[in-house]
């Protein structure tokens, strides 16, 4: 299993960072900073807990004057790039809510080196009108990281972050930002717009389809954005309007020729191999776009119900009489994002949103490894 991401914050990292701050501001007590960060409970803290602990430790050792402390952090921000330095914007979130103008400038700077998508959310909750006006202004910034922040920070359901219930109920304050960025030259920004729309589609599918219908066809990059934005409608809901918009019409002419899963029983940590073949029974001169997916229903550990996950197999347009075929390995190895439990796992072949074949795999407990 992959090393937990939180482990990037080890003593060596903290000491190196503390030394960097001390070079910029000599009174900084790097040893105290490290000691406060690694104090009781550090080992049990998850990733965001460790980020917050580092922010609080900085607050205890940097100058008590918030703006002076920001000056020091801003001075080294260019040398502190990447995911590990999320504690820079987190410092602003913790200590800067009452210093709005100064904090907003700092967030725009820090997001260029890391990302301030989490830190802007308390500012939105504190004063939605003011902060959303700022984020709309950011949507025109020359820097793609700042433009992305305008979209990513106001996602109603941003992963790892507290939701924005007001925007789940009414996403209208978000829409001008998405409108401004829908044809952004940066794929990094457009992907954020797509993810924001996907969030909105979970509560307001009709609104997202209205936008998609209006935006679709004007620009190939925007069309790709919309396809990603509507993935939940296509995969999760099999929404007919969304399917039709992207050429995924009902396909009763799709016939399963091969659907095998072997072995039919496996243990946690093992894998099964799936073979599939779907033929399109239409006249040669006609064609149809087919999207093939593997739907797996996983049992939950202590609940009677399961949850369903879709894996893409293939998507392309084929002529009548043609077929799509292939194989897919499905692993039952535990991941950081998914654990497996013994029980019946249902595997289904889905074509354009409709299940057309199904089988089950009996999953057993992991095999014991001999000493």
Buried (B, 14 or more C-beta within 10 A) or exposed (E): EEEEEBEEBEEEBBBEBBEBBBEBBEEBBBEEBBEBBBEEEBEEBEBBEBBBBBBBBBBEBBBEEBEEBBBBBBEBBEEBEEEBBBBBBBBBBBBBBEBBEBBBBBBBBBBBBBBBBBBBBBBBBEEBEEBBEBBBBBBEBEBBBBBBBBBBBBBBBBEEBEEBEEBBEEBEBBBBBBBBBBBBEBEEBBBBBBBBBBBBBBBBBEBBBEBBEEBBEEEEBBBBBBBBBBBBBBBBBBBEBBBEBBEBEBBEBBBEEBBBBEEEEBBBBBEBEBEBBBBBEBEEEEBBBBBBBBBBBBBEEEEEEBEEEBBEBBBEEBEBEBBBBEEBEBEBEBEEEEEBBBBEBBBBBBBBBBEBBBBBBEBEEBEEEEE
